[in-house]
Amino acid sequence: MAILLGILMTAVFTRIPVAHIYVNEAGARTIIVGGHQAVAAPDWPGTYLVTPRFADTAFWPNATLDFQNGAPVTLPRRDIVLWVYRG
């Protein structure tokens, strides 16, 4: 039981490396207000391309995105259209 609890705790606090994500307009506004850049995605009309470095795991209804510069931004997962992971 202790091993399972340890695995769960590790999974909850792990940060996942992200290459980039596509967000909808509401997500782009949240990221821009947070002081980061969101540009219109040329290959997917109506979405915005964002390049965070890390994100938290998928256990929570909100996603916290860590950027190279500046503060992390938290937005609802429903605003994220597509995740592209590194590695």
Protein Blocks (a to p, Z undefined) as FASTA:
>chain_A
ZZmmmmmmmmmmpccddfbdcddfklmmmmmmnopacdddfklghiacdddfbdcdfkbf
bdcdddfbdcdddddfklpmbdcdeZZ
